[in-house]
Amino acid sequence: FWKTHLKKPALYFKTPCQVVSWTKPERWLKEFFIVFTDNFLLNYKALADIIFELPFFKLEKAIPFELEPDEVELLTDLYTRILKEYRSDNTDKFDLIASYTHALLIHVRRMYNKYAEIDKSLIAHIHQHDQSLVEEFRVLIRKNIMSGNGENGNRTVKYFASQLATHPNHLNAVVKRLTKKTAIAF
């Protein structure tokens, strides 16, 4: 973790397309988590768009954000609604889950922005990570061009993203943010 000792309830995120496991350290610890599949994101493009634009999904490490009691209450309510809907037999349950998750992420983005204002090292870490990703993308493109293999000219953003162990939408968002060009144009 970014911080070794948390004093309050916390929220943290991992980069998309990574599997995470952990051991629950305390009996009293209450935790909630949401795992998105590619299929779910394909079916709910608006949700996918917000997910890949959110800064906390770009980090290589889990950085917990300590929460105030009212924030814990708000997020717990949304998580509870998502879980209740997931366990329901409603045929349209994933539509509502996507809506609740969208609302949850907007609230979390607000909390993140508040946290980022006071933690300058976090912003520096994000910027450094983005710059590294774009540079690795640039190097990979050059290697493919220099290989002289004619079929390399048809490489897709998906291909390059897989080589960089990231999601194509994430790669595109970072490249666009730093270069003002889409990944395919870059």
Secondary structure, DSSP 8 states (H G I E B T S, - for coil): --SS--SS-EE----TT---------TT---------HHHHHH-HHHHHHHHH-GGGG-SS---EE--HHHHHHHHHHHHHHHHHHHS--TTHHHHHHHHHHHHHHHHHHHHHHHHHH-HHHHHHHHHHHHHHHHHHHHHHHHHHHT--GGGGG--HHHHHHHTTS-HHHHHHHHHHHHSS-TTT-
